[in-house]
Amino acid sequence: MKALTLAHSTIFILCTSLLSAADWNNWRGPEMNGSSSASNTPQSFSTDNGVRWSVDMPGAAASTPIISGNHVFVSSTDQAKENLIALAYDLKTGKELWRHVVAQGLKQDDRSNYAGASPASDGKHVVFFYGTGDIAVFTMDGKPVWKKNIQEEYGKFYFLWTFSTSPLLHGNNIIMQVLQRDTPVHNFQRGGGKHSSYLLALSMKDGSKVYQVERPDEARAEAKEAFSTPVLYDHKGKTQLLVTGGDCITGHDPATGKEIWRWGTWNPDKIGHWRLVPSPIAGNGIALACAPKGAPVYAVKLGGNGKLDDSHIAWKSTNPNVSSDVPTPLFYRGHFYVANNGRKRTHALSCIEPETGKVIWSEDLGVNGKIEASPTAADGKIYIITHYGEVVVVEAGDKFKALHKVEMGPGRNGRVRSSIALADGLALIRTDQKLFCIGK
């Protein structure tokens, strides 16, 4: 197996210098690709075996719990009170350390709620964001630093569905993307005029604007909407911000937001309902952009400048299993892994060679629930959870081997979307009702 690239090591040094290599400090982990260098992560467990602790969640949410030092941070709803809350737990014991009500509200539609975004931490602060536009920063011990609503300052969100993107930390800044329609969809959005999509950087210190940069696109209607989260990557010593949405993928300078390159489109017919959910991912000099609705995955060669033509496409997938409408792919030990909900109720995981797109293996996981959480990996193991709370552990590498499958709840009425966070000796599994810390 190939070793982790220098690119991801550099990202770790730049972005998580205050954190342990095994912390899971944002929704895609310390390497920003779904993987971690954590060791001894659990393989065999259940709801009553191998559980270090568990706590009841005050409400359902799609956000992934994060780990920073001896803290677990969770963004959640309080369904009874219809509040949006920030929670902190002790990593060793599960004791609740603090909670804050950040905003009022629960949901805009019946498909999701306002607590879809995951927190992010730099080891000194933790940042929470909600689909209402509320963003709040706290110290590790729960002291409020600042709070604001970006809809109030930068305009109403123009989305058909509930907006969700997770904050990204770079240096002393918080980077957010708002890739939206240019005109309102719902009556409650009216009165704000015409809008642009944009990248926004706020100061960690006080929330002041560092930059706001337009991110144009040629998409139509709902295809302008993106629920992805940008990621940082390093290519040949240069760190860039990778953004997908609006039928294109772009690379930016994270310090200024300036666009460096773009490729698109995966939607030449300008289909209007192709909203984008999967985030971009990079590895071995390749960035993946997942077109929605069963369309291919596109592999873009990194290192270009300006508007890129199709000569910069290393490959696009032809295997119907190598597609993703919701889960973000994983890059781990030199391979991409793509989870997909295919036809005939298949739920597949595929292992792919980054440079060529060769499908090394593609296997049905034998689960019943839809996969919308993104796969994660550490210690040679890949972890996946379904809507129904079915957890599958698979061996990473050139040969497919299922290691463990277990039902963690809530069953067929569930809509579990939170990815599994990993650290040394443990895994955090969030269902609709509970947060489990698995590990001895």
KOLVEX-689491 format. One line per 5 residues: number of its first residue (from 1); their letters; for each residue x, y negated, z negated of C-alpha. Coordinates in nm, 4 decimals. Layout:
NUM = a = X/Y/Z  ...;
***
This chain:
1 = mkalt = 0.0000/0.0000/0.0000  0.1185/-0.3505/0.0729  0.2093/-0.5792/-0.2146  0.0164/-0.8962/-0.2893  0.1311/-1.1734/-0.0624;
6 = lahst = 0.3469/-1.4651/-0.1667  0.0538/-1.6852/-0.0716  -0.1620/-1.5631/-0.3562  0.1238/-1.5760/-0.6049  0.1707/-1.9408/-0.5106;
11 = ifilc = -0.1990/-2.0108/-0.5583  -0.1759/-1.8633/-0.9043  0.1218/-2.0838/-0.9963  -0.0469/-2.3976/-0.8630  -0.3920/-2.3485/-1.0046;
16 = tslls = -0.3716/-2.1354/-1.3171  -0.0405/-2.2227/-1.4781  -0.2073/-2.2567/-1.8181  -0.3825/-1.9202/-1.7934  -0.2822/-1.5603/-1.8406;
21 = aadwn = -0.2301/-1.3675/-1.5180  -0.5123/-1.1421/-1.6329  -0.7650/-1.4212/-1.7011  -1.0653/-1.4390/-1.4697  -1.0849/-1.8175/-1.4620;
26 = nwrgp = -1.3240/-1.8728/-1.1700  -1.5857/-1.6621/-0.9938  -1.3351/-1.4996/-0.7543  -1.0657/-1.4447/-1.0152  -0.7091/-1.5690/-1.0647;
31 = emngs = -0.6014/-1.4943/-0.7063  -0.9175/-1.6559/-0.5609  -0.9752/-1.3432/-0.3524  -1.1727/-1.1194/-0.5893  -0.8681/-0.9480/-0.7392;
36 = ssasn = -0.6588/-0.9593/-1.0547  -0.3270/-0.8200/-1.1757  -0.5039/-0.6907/-1.4887  -0.4075/-0.3427/-1.6046  -0.5921/-0.0530/-1.7702;
41 = tpqsf = -0.9336/-0.1691/-1.6547  -1.2056/0.0805/-1.7530  -1.3108/0.3561/-1.5167  -1.5704/0.5653/-1.7010  -1.8406/0.3947/-1.9090;
46 = stdng = -2.2147/0.3546/-1.9623  -2.4524/0.1413/-2.1684  -2.3660/0.3456/-2.4791  -2.0112/0.4609/-2.4011  -1.7018/0.2456/-2.3808;
51 = vrwsv = -1.8853/-0.0762/-2.4724  -1.6702/-0.3110/-2.6795  -1.9675/-0.5429/-2.7309  -2.2863/-0.6560/-2.5638  -2.5093/-0.9603/-2.6053;
56 = dmpga = -2.8583/-1.0432/-2.4839  -2.8710/-1.3133/-2.2183  -3.1269/-1.5909/-2.2754  -3.2265/-1.5721/-1.9102  -3.1355/-1.4296/-1.5726;
61 = aastp = -2.8742/-1.5963/-1.3517  -2.6555/-1.5095/-1.0549  -2.3447/-1.6736/-1.2009  -2.0376/-1.4649/-1.2817  -1.8921/-1.4847/-1.6352;
66 = iisgn = -1.5339/-1.6071/-1.6534  -1.2489/-1.5300/-1.8938  -1.0020/-1.7917/-2.0152  -0.7722/-1.7085/-2.3050  -0.9844/-1.5577/-2.5799;
71 = hvfvs = -1.3045/-1.7103/-2.4429  -1.5830/-1.5836/-2.2200  -1.7837/-1.8606/-2.0536  -2.1283/-1.8010/-1.9068  -2.3697/-2.0245/-1.7189;
76 = stdqa = -2.7305/-1.9253/-1.7819  -3.0924/-2.0176/-1.7884  -3.2984/-2.0198/-2.1048  -3.6168/-1.8859/-1.9533  -3.8307/-1.9412/-2.2623;
81 = kenli = -3.7388/-2.3083/-2.2932  -3.6712/-2.3663/-1.9210  -3.3273/-2.5096/-1.9917  -2.9906/-2.4710/-1.8196  -2.7245/-2.3813/-2.0724;
86 = alayd = -2.3492/-2.3399/-2.1091  -2.2378/-2.0538/-2.3339  -1.9070/-1.9507/-2.4899  -1.8300/-1.6145/-2.6556  -1.5294/-1.4678/-2.8315;
91 = lktgk = -1.3634/-1.2232/-2.5923  -1.2716/-0.9731/-2.8637  -1.5949/-0.9616/-3.0616  -1.8720/-1.1101/-2.8471  -1.9520/-1.3654/-3.1162;
96 = elwrh = -2.1236/-1.6725/-2.9757  -1.8855/-1.9657/-3.0270  -2.0990/-2.2459/-2.8889  -2.3809/-2.3358/-2.6526  -2.4986/-2.6580/-2.4948;
101 = vvaqg = -2.8134/-2.7504/-2.3061  -2.6764/-2.9180/-1.9930  -3.0014/-2.9894/-1.8100  -3.3729/-2.9254/-1.7991  -3.5249/-2.7008/-1.5354;
106 = lkqdd = -3.5353/-2.3391/-1.4261  -3.5891/-2.2861/-1.0545  -3.6990/-2.4365/-0.7252  -3.8166/-2.1123/-0.5617  -3.8833/-1.7486/-0.6488;
111 = rsnya = -3.5629/-1.6115/-0.4934  -3.3152/-1.7649/-0.7378  -3.2738/-2.0200/-1.0159  -3.0557/-2.3210/-1.0893  -2.7843/-2.1190/-1.2726;
116 = gaspa = -2.6288/-1.9582/-0.9664  -2.2917/-2.1337/-0.9875  -2.0131/-1.9852/-1.2007  -1.8005/-2.1853/-1.4455  -1.4306/-2.2564/-1.3881;
121 = sdgkh = -1.1523/-2.3187/-1.6412  -0.7972/-2.4543/-1.6348  -0.7193/-2.3243/-1.9836  -0.7911/-2.6619/-2.1449  -1.1380/-2.7375/-2.0091;
126 = vvffy = -1.4350/-2.5480/-1.8703  -1.6606/-2.6862/-1.5965  -2.0260/-2.5923/-1.5478  -2.2410/-2.6821/-1.2447  -2.6111/-2.6209/-1.1785;
131 = gtgdi = -2.8391/-2.6387/-0.8756  -3.0045/-2.9486/-1.0207  -2.6795/-3.1346/-0.9454  -2.5782/-3.1495/-1.3113  -2.2072/-3.0985/-1.3790;
136 = avftm = -2.0537/-3.0926/-1.7282  -1.7025/-3.0555/-1.8665  -1.6233/-2.9257/-2.2151  -1.3073/-2.8551/-2.4096  -1.2405/-2.4921/-2.4902;
141 = dgkpv = -1.3905/-2.5351/-2.8367  -1.7094/-2.6844/-2.6937  -1.6520/-3.0570/-2.7305  -1.8290/-3.2482/-2.4493  -1.5896/-3.4427/-2.2266;
146 = wkkni = -1.8343/-3.5844/-1.9702  -2.1532/-3.5023/-1.7804  -2.3202/-3.6410/-1.4689  -2.5647/-3.5527/-1.1952  -2.4151/-3.5693/-0.8474;
151 = qeeyg = -2.7581/-3.5974/-0.6814  -2.8099/-3.9221/-0.8695  -2.4717/-4.0593/-0.7600  -2.4286/-3.9120/-0.4114  -2.7813/-3.8482/-0.2866;
156 = kfyfl = -3.0488/-3.5812/-0.3069  -2.9652/-3.2297/-0.1905  -3.1327/-3.1330/0.1378  -3.1717/-2.7561/0.1114  -3.4579/-2.5186/0.1844;
161 = wtfst = -3.3484/-2.2832/-0.0963  -3.1932/-2.3564/-0.4354  -2.8454/-2.5006/-0.3864  -2.5537/-2.3152/-0.5403  -2.1780/-2.3515/-0.5072;
166 = spllh = -1.9204/-2.3019/-0.7811  -1.6671/-2.5682/-0.8860  -1.3063/-2.5243/-0.7758  -1.0183/-2.6642/-0.9823  -0.7047/-2.8056/-0.8220;
171 = gnnii = -0.4546/-2.9980/-1.0292  -0.6516/-3.2499/-1.2340  -0.9476/-3.2485/-0.9956  -1.2768/-3.0628/-0.9616  -1.3627/-2.9949/-0.5985;
176 = mqvlq = -1.7241/-2.9427/-0.4898  -1.8768/-2.8858/-0.1482  -2.2241/-2.9946/-0.0426  -2.2943/-2.8492/0.3017  -2.6564/-2.9429/0.3651;
181 = rdtpv = -2.9151/-3.0544/0.6184  -2.9126/-3.4108/0.7430  -3.2861/-3.4612/0.6786  -3.5172/-3.3566/0.3931  -3.6954/-3.0206/0.3844;
186 = hnfqr = -3.9348/-3.0597/0.0890  -4.1508/-3.3520/-0.0183  -3.9539/-3.3986/-0.3413  -3.6403/-3.4639/-0.1320  -3.7901/-3.7494/0.0656;
191 = gggkh = -3.6844/-4.1116/0.0298  -3.3110/-4.0575/0.0540  -3.2574/-4.1271/0.4226  -3.0250/-3.9315/0.6491  -2.7416/-3.7376/0.4853;
196 = ssyll = -2.4081/-3.5831/0.5756  -2.2377/-3.2750/0.4411  -1.9326/-3.3573/0.2301  -1.6467/-3.2475/0.0101  -1.6272/-3.4201/-0.3274;
201 = alsmk = -1.3372/-3.4350/-0.5728  -1.3965/-3.5601/-0.9265  -1.1428/-3.6353/-1.1974  -1.1348/-3.3741/-1.4728  -1.0635/-3.6534/-1.7188;
206 = dgskv = -1.3730/-3.8689/-1.6731  -1.5708/-3.7534/-1.3678  -1.4695/-4.0516/-1.1553  -1.4608/-4.0013/-0.7784  -1.1200/-3.9095/-0.6386;
211 = yqver = -1.2524/-3.8678/-0.2849  -1.5688/-3.8008/-0.0883  -1.5056/-3.6803/0.2676  -1.7655/-3.6020/0.5317  -1.7563/-3.2481/0.6655;
216 = pdear = -1.9409/-3.2627/0.9997  -2.0899/-2.9706/1.1911  -2.2952/-2.8972/1.5030  -2.5373/-2.6553/1.3377  -2.9130/-2.6947/1.3407;
221 = aeake = -3.1749/-2.6890/1.0620  -3.1160/-2.4206/0.7971  -2.7873/-2.3152/0.9596  -2.6404/-2.6383/0.8186  -2.6953/-2.5040/0.4666;
226 = afstp = -2.4103/-2.3190/0.2913  -2.4144/-2.1549/-0.0503  -2.0480/-2.0576/-0.0293  -1.7652/-2.1778/-0.2534  -1.4377/-2.3142/-0.1101;
231 = vlydh = -1.1109/-2.1385/-0.1940  -0.7460/-2.2366/-0.1996  -0.4854/-2.0438/-0.0080  -0.1175/-2.0881/0.0661  0.0262/-2.0276/0.4104;
236 = kgktq = 0.3984/-2.0744/0.4705  0.4358/-2.2912/0.1630  0.1409/-2.5216/0.2296  -0.1721/-2.5068/0.0168  -0.5008/-2.5664/0.1942;
241 = llvtg = -0.8683/-2.5655/0.1071  -1.0785/-2.3203/0.3049  -1.4469/-2.4023/0.3677  -1.7204/-2.2088/0.5514  -2.0651/-2.3323/0.6500;
246 = gdcit = -2.2470/-2.5190/0.9237  -2.1526/-2.2453/1.1743  -1.7787/-2.3131/1.1365  -1.4733/-2.2567/0.9183  -1.2374/-2.5426/0.8310;
251 = ghdpa = -0.9073/-2.5969/0.6508  -0.8438/-2.9114/0.4442  -0.5802/-3.0852/0.2362  -0.7100/-3.0272/-0.1194  -0.5457/-3.3487/-0.2437;
256 = tgkei = -0.7369/-3.5736/-0.0014  -1.0114/-3.3589/0.1553  -0.8759/-3.4425/0.5024  -0.9614/-3.1791/0.7629  -0.6560/-3.0075/0.9137;
261 = wrwgt = -0.8197/-2.7508/1.1419  -1.1502/-2.5940/1.2327  -1.2827/-2.3006/1.4277  -1.6408/-2.2412/1.5348  -1.8791/-2.1219/1.6215;
266 = wnpdk = -2.0143/-1.7784/1.5356  -2.3530/-1.9187/1.6376  -2.3208/-2.0362/2.0006  -2.6976/-2.0184/2.0529  -2.7469/-2.2543/1.7577;
271 = ighwr = -2.9959/-2.0279/1.5820  -3.1619/-2.2480/1.3216  -3.2095/-2.0055/1.0298  -2.8471/-1.8865/0.9873  -2.7764/-2.0314/0.6421;
276 = lvpsp = -2.4411/-1.9106/0.5072  -2.3797/-1.7413/0.1711  -2.0420/-1.5563/0.1729  -1.7380/-1.7608/0.0769  -1.4210/-1.7507/0.2872;
281 = iagng = -1.1287/-1.5299/0.1922  -0.7650/-1.5214/0.3031  -0.4913/-1.2585/0.3067  -0.1896/-1.1586/0.5156  -0.2134/-1.4723/0.7289;
286 = ialac = -0.5806/-1.4155/0.8117  -0.8958/-1.5954/0.6956  -1.2319/-1.4201/0.7177  -1.5593/-1.5925/0.7995  -1.8710/-1.3769/0.7686;
291 = apkga = -2.1478/-1.4716/1.0082  -2.4935/-1.4027/0.8542  -2.7891/-1.1789/0.9330  -2.5910/-0.8731/1.0459  -2.3581/-1.0695/1.2761;
296 = pvyav = -1.9829/-0.9917/1.2931  -1.7010/-1.0902/1.0624  -1.4474/-1.3200/1.2321  -1.0748/-1.3131/1.1481  -0.9029/-1.6474/1.2059;
301 = klggn = -0.5234/-1.6715/1.2262  -0.3965/-1.9200/0.9697  -0.1496/-2.1948/1.0548  -0.3366/-2.3792/1.3301  -0.4072/-2.7505/1.3649;
306 = gkldd = -0.6979/-2.9420/1.5129  -0.9904/-2.7786/1.6875  -0.8974/-2.4152/1.7440  -1.0073/-2.2147/2.0455  -1.0818/-1.8423/2.0468;
311 = shiaw = -0.7144/-1.7560/2.0950  -0.6866/-1.8124/1.7209  -0.9311/-1.5272/1.6527  -0.7303/-1.2189/1.5570  -1.0389/-0.9977/1.5812;
316 = kstnp = -1.4105/-0.9832/1.5241  -1.5843/-0.6791/1.3823  -1.7746/-0.4338/1.5995  -1.8602/-0.1732/1.3351  -2.2109/-0.2624/1.2061;
321 = nvssd = -2.0960/-0.1874/0.8502  -1.8339/-0.4634/0.8741  -2.0764/-0.7480/0.8263  -2.1934/-0.9436/0.5243  -2.4994/-1.1596/0.4770;
326 = vptpl = -2.4370/-1.2327/0.1067  -2.1350/-1.0657/-0.0661  -1.7976/-1.2335/-0.0248  -1.5291/-0.9868/0.0906  -1.2392/-0.8803/-0.1298;
331 = fyrgh = -0.8675/-0.8955/-0.0464  -0.6622/-0.6535/-0.2539  -0.3225/-0.4884/-0.2075  -0.2998/-0.5733/0.1592  -0.6535/-0.4758/0.2650;
336 = fyvan = -0.9860/-0.6514/0.3114  -1.2944/-0.4819/0.1658  -1.6391/-0.5772/0.2976  -1.9661/-0.4771/0.1280  -2.2765/-0.4620/0.3432;
341 = ngrkr = -2.6443/-0.3704/0.3214  -2.7035/-0.1947/0.6495  -2.9921/-0.0377/0.8306  -3.1746/0.2702/0.7004  -3.1082/0.1599/0.3403;
346 = thals = -2.7347/0.2198/0.3593  -2.5078/0.0229/0.1273  -2.1541/0.0499/0.2569  -1.8059/-0.0551/0.1570  -1.5444/-0.0804/0.4321;
351 = ciepe = -1.1655/-0.1016/0.4068  -1.0060/-0.3061/0.6859  -0.6552/-0.3800/0.8093  -0.6254/-0.7623/0.8035  -0.4107/-0.8170/1.1121;
356 = tgkvi = -0.5980/-0.5887/1.3528  -0.9463/-0.5383/1.2097  -0.8959/-0.1609/1.2162  -1.1547/0.0047/0.9946  -0.9528/0.2373/0.7717;
361 = wsedl = -1.2679/0.3771/0.6140  -1.6331/0.2845/0.5814  -1.8502/0.4731/0.3345  -2.2068/0.4645/0.2061  -2.1913/0.4103/-0.1713;
366 = gvngk = -2.5054/0.6153/-0.2353  -2.6857/0.3438/-0.4324  -3.0487/0.2320/-0.4179  -3.0215/-0.1382/-0.4961  -2.9204/-0.4127/-0.2587;
371 = ieasp = -2.5650/-0.5450/-0.2969  -2.5479/-0.9228/-0.3311  -2.2740/-0.9461/-0.5946  -1.9228/-0.9560/-0.4481  -1.6736/-0.6703/-0.4963;
376 = taadg = -1.3825/-0.7261/-0.7349  -1.0640/-0.5297/-0.8008  -0.7814/-0.4658/-1.0463  -0.5638/-0.1751/-1.1592  -0.6143/0.0075/-0.8286;
381 = kiyii = -0.9927/0.0100/-0.8674  -1.2766/-0.1722/-0.6907  -1.5958/-0.2614/-0.8805  -1.9382/-0.3213/-0.7237  -2.2799/-0.3814/-0.8814;
386 = thyge = -2.6243/-0.3725/-0.7173  -2.9514/-0.5577/-0.7780  -3.0622/-0.2636/-0.9932  -2.7498/-0.2774/-1.2115  -2.5908/0.0309/-1.0546;
391 = vvvve = -2.2130/0.0014/-1.0943  -1.9797/0.1880/-0.8597  -1.6045/0.2168/-0.9169  -1.3992/0.3097/-0.6089  -1.0288/0.3794/-0.5711;
396 = agdkf = -0.8526/0.1113/-0.3671  -0.6331/0.2214/-0.0809  -0.6170/0.4101/0.2472  -0.8509/0.6911/0.1414  -1.2011/0.6507/0.0040;
401 = kalhk = -1.2586/0.8022/-0.3387  -1.5568/0.7276/-0.5612  -1.4416/0.7287/-0.9242  -1.7565/0.6490/-1.1207  -2.1222/0.5535/-1.0795;
406 = vemgp = -2.3499/0.4453/-1.3628  -2.6741/0.2550/-1.4193  -2.6257/-0.0440/-1.6492  -2.9810/-0.1767/-1.6043  -3.2275/-0.3370/-1.5550;
411 = grngr = -3.3523/-0.0919/-1.2913  -3.5694/-0.1375/-0.9864  -3.7161/-0.4687/-1.0973  -3.3703/-0.6224/-1.1252  -3.1980/-0.8825/-0.9146;
416 = vrssi = -2.8415/-0.8606/-1.0439  -2.6067/-1.0839/-0.8419  -2.3261/-1.1542/-1.0880  -1.9888/-1.0119/-0.9857  -1.7845/-0.8055/-1.2330;
421 = aladg = -1.5035/-1.0000/-1.4027  -1.1861/-0.8103/-1.4946  -0.9043/-0.8584/-1.7447  -0.6497/-0.6377/-1.9195  -0.8322/-0.3337/-2.0545;
426 = lalir = -1.1833/-0.4632/-1.9922  -1.4614/-0.5481/-1.7506  -1.7453/-0.7973/-1.7989  -2.0729/-0.6759/-1.6491  -2.3683/-0.9110/-1.6453;
431 = tdqkl = -2.7169/-0.7812/-1.5736  -3.0434/-0.9756/-1.5791  -3.0801/-0.9186/-1.9542  -2.7377/-0.8426/-2.1004  -2.3674/-0.9186/-2.0876;
436 = fcigk = -2.1523/-0.6109/-2.1497  -1.7852/-0.6180/-2.2377  -1.6584/-0.2757/-2.1352  -1.3245/-0.1547/-2.2737  -1.1662/-0.0010/-2.5782;
***
